[in-house]
Amino acid sequence: MKNYLTLLAVLFVGHSILAQDNIFLDREFWSTQPTVETLQLKIKEGHDIAQANASNFDGVSQAILADAPLETIKFALSQKGNDVNKITHDNRTYIFWAANKGNVPLMQYLLEKGAKTNITDNKGSTILNFAAGSGQKDTKVYDLLLKHGANLQTDLTPAGANALLLVAPYDTDFSLIDYFVSKGVDLNSVDRNGDGVFNYVAKTGNIDLMNQLLEKGYKGNDNAFIFASQGTRGKSNGMDVYTYLEGIGLNPNVVSKDGVTPLHALGSRSKDMAVIHYFIDKGVNVNQADANGNTPFINAAARNSLEVVKLFAKTVKDINQTNKKGESALALAVTNNSVDVVDFLLSQNADVAVKDANGNDLSVYLMKTYAEDKDDLFNQKLALLKNHGFVFGRPQSNGNTLYHLALDKNDLPTLKFIQQFHPDVNAANKEGITPLHKAAMSAKDSDILKYLLSIGAKKELATDFDETAYDLALENELLKNQNISVEFLK
């Protein structure tokens, strides 16, 4: 149990060190096309070429994405901690990023060095499907992957989509579609929901390509509206696409097998009021829950504008409806949205006493918003909640106090900020872990530990497994690697 807790803490903190301290985590540095000599100099200055940022992008993955020189990337790969099969963001190894960028020479080099190809990322995509889903147009990427074990018939996403379906939205002249057909993929293939190539092309709203598919006899179904509403990274569709789809006989008032409507995606991010009004006028239900229990209204409250939230609220049946995690519109707005949206939801009688499926109240969601340079946002939301009867800072159902929650951010300013609310610095949660124990497992230096001691944390307290903070700190790899003494915890 001790080793398990320590491992989790170390993994968490290992991805939480601030990127600005390390030049290799700065995308702009890599965009300067640095030479091997530049990397050698920066390494001598103390910058860590193997360190990852909060999103688990390390120096090598940043270099690949910035199209750094091949020899520079090869040198970075030769450094300790950068094995060719190292896991980075979204559980992707370097060959994923190389395929994404169409860097065939780097892919070949990685394969020569033993890069694995029989792996998937945490979205369930193989390297082949990740490249296709990113819109990679260089067929040499696919040729190389097929040569090294990729299988167009069995390499499917969790939704059952093959590479042809994934790349089709990015095709402009049938060249990519024809390529995969020439490799044996059936143009009539569909995913597990029965969605075929026409629906996938609708994601980018390529009306010309959809017309060509129609001429060849490949017509989509009503789900094309859902695909169009989802768009792609950096691409959203306007009214012309939706009126086109309706014009060829498809119905915009559609609900997928997973309970998804076009308003689910639009509610999350679209500011196009004409499009949103179009679907509402067509009868699409803002109260429709998807497989995760999220409604268009909950999605809008989580991240969209006040204008959209107000529009959806006009037809909301229950403003306190929660998703399957027990998260309400208010809880998600407190974490991710503006003060104005929180204020509006409260004016509509959103429940401040709501708890999620894990027994967490709004204190947990509010704590996620705190940052030293944005404490005014935190304070404004807190004031609104208090004005509606919310009691901030009560221990959660699992016993976590504000100090436990603050330590998730692993920075001293958050701990100091929380002290004003007078939580018990020695309170143990239901796992027997005090704030000092948690800090001992996850601290990247001694500052937080010494601060907790200065405000009364008792170092002699032991966990349910009879471990003191000193015992736990001895196993903290981050402290070990920096040769930081923890004798002060004895």
Order of alpha helices (4+ residues) and beta strands (2+ residues): alpha-alpha-alpha-alpha-alpha-alpha-alpha-alpha-alpha-alpha-alpha-alpha-alpha-alpha-alpha-alpha-alpha-alpha-alpha-alpha-alpha-alpha-alpha-alpha-alpha-alpha-alpha-alpha-alpha
